[in-house]
């Protein structure tokens, strides 16, 4: 029987240096509340009005952290979804002149692409679309129960092409992303962030994104906490997605299970961005890329 290749971490983490490649902590923000406009906007709606107060609270949190860390600059990385970009616009409108900022839209921070829905006649914005719930149930089952990382959101068939979810049949013009594509984007983002040794040395990184991305970051932090206490630790190639999912119930001390709109939290990435862990993320990213290429 062929053994599964593993990544082996041999380094001890008892004496992590006080300086890191990037800020010891990054701020994670979930976008403010948007309209439910499935038909007219295909899940890319504008924000609801009158959220300036919440945006100022987020801004105050960012300013406080800048002062605590002794920095006068923040680098805001944002999903390119409309609700995230509009959230950023509201936040920066409250940043004082003594804090410099720059904004970097990043497509890797977008939420899971849920495909294009085929709506029944007479369906309108604000109506409840039950097949969307079935689609999420099918997605989680295929991805993490059956470990089918290539299952596309909304697909009514399993990996063998057999009808598995009849309640989804005919409800999607095109299917959405699979988890391999979603995780590839997130791993690539985290790894690239870990490599910016000089750019973020004297500023506070802020991520404005969606709940799924924040959850994945929290899961990676939890996995890292386990890894650094089990040296050497074997990590089977291609298993990081499953490991993160298994850690989801454990992230409550880092992130609420369902963070509210406008949530702001601090993420300690001191261990995650150590070279040994960053290398694991990069390798797992490449494994996902190879899987996607092979599936084409």
C-alpha positions, 0 to 999 in steps of 0.5 A, spaced: 500 500 500 502 506 497 504 511 503 501 518 503 506 523 502 507 528 508 510 535 510 514 534 516 515 540 520 522 540 524 523 547 527 521 548 534 517 554 536 519 556 543 523 562 541 519 565 536 522 572 535 519 578 537 519 581 530 515 578 524 515 579 517 508 582 517 504 585 523 503 580 529 496 581 528 491 583 522 484 586 523 479 582 519 472 586 518 466 583 515 462 587 510 456 592 512 449 589 511 447 589 504 441 588 500 438 581 499 437 582 491 438 575 488 435 577 481 437 584 480 444 583 483 446 576 483 449 577 490 453 583 489 448 588 492 450 595 495 450 596 502 443 598 506 443 606 508 445 609 514 451 605 517 455 610 518 455 610 525 457 602 525 463 604 519 466 609 524 466 604 530 470 600 525 474 606 523 475 607 531 478 600 532 483 600 526 485 607 529 486 604 536 490 598 534 494 603 530 496 607 536 497 601 540 502 599 535 505 605 534 504 606 527 501 611 522 499 607 516 494 602 515 493 597 508 486 595 507 485 589 503 478 588 500 474 583 496 472 586 490 465 585 491 460 591 491 458 591 499 466 590 501 468 596 497 462 600 499 464 598 506 471 600 505 469 607 502 465 608 509 471 606 513 476 611 510 471 617 510 472 617 518 480 616 518 483 622 521 489 626 517 494 623 521 493 616 519 495 614 512 492 609 508 492 605 502 486 601 499 488 594 495 482 591 492 483 583 491 479 578 487 482 573 492 478 575 498 471 574 494 466 570 497 465 563 494 462 564 487 455 561 487 454 560 480 448 563 476 441 562 478 435 560 474 429 563 478 422 561 477 417 566 473 414 571 478 420 571 483 423 578 485 428 581 490 427 579 497 423 572 496 426 566 499 429 561 494 429 554 497 434 551 492 439 556 495 439 552 502 439 545 498 445 548 494 449 549 501 447 543 504 449 539 498 456 543 497 458 542 505 456 534 504 460 533 498 466 537 500 467 535 507 463 528 508 465 525 501 471 530 500 470 531 493 473 538 493 471 539 485 464 539 487 461 545 484 456 549 488 449 548 485 450 541 481 445 536 482 450 530 480 455 527 484 463 526 482 460 520 477 455 524 474 449 521 477 443 525 480 444 526 487 440 532 489 434 532 485 431 538 488 437 542 485 436 540 478 434 545 473 435 551 478 442 553 476 444 556 469 451 555 471 454 552 477 459 556 482 466 554 484 468 548 488 472 548 494 478 547 491 478 554 487 475 557 493 481 555 498 486 556 492 485 563 492 485 564 500 491 560 501 495 564 495 492 570 499 495 568 506 502 566 503 503 572 499 501 576 505 506 572 509 512 574 504 511 581 504 517 582 509 518 590 508 511 593 505 507 591 512 513 592 517 510 599 519 503 599 518 497 595 520 494 590 515 486 590 514 482 585 511 475 587 509 472 581 506 466 575 507 465 571 513 467 564 509 474 568 508 474 570 516 473 563 518 478 560 514 483 564 517 481 563 524 481 555 522 488 556 519 490 559 526 487 553 530 491 548 526 497 552 527 496 552 534 496 544 534 502 544 529 507 548 534 505 543 540 506 537 536 513 537 533 515 534 528 508 534 525 506 530 519 501 533 514 499 529 509 499 532 502 492 535 500 489 534 507 489 542 509 482 543 507 479 537 511 483 539 517 481 546 516 473 544 516 475 539 522 477 545 526 471 550 525 468 548 531 474 550 535 474 557 532 469 560 537 475 564 541 477 567 535 471 568 531 464 568 532 461 562 528 456 567 524 460 574 525 455 579 524 455 585 519 461 590 520 464 585 525 471 587 527 476 582 530 484 581 531 487 575 528 494 573 531 498 571 525 505 571 529 505 563 528 501 562 521 507 566 518 513 563 520 516 560 514 515 553 516 507 554 516 507 559 510 511 553 506 505 548 508 500 553 506 504 554 499 505 547 498 497 546 499 496 551 494 500 548 489 496 541 490 490 544 489 492 548 483 495 541 480 488 538 482 484 543 478 489 543 472 488 535 472 480 536 472 480 540 466 
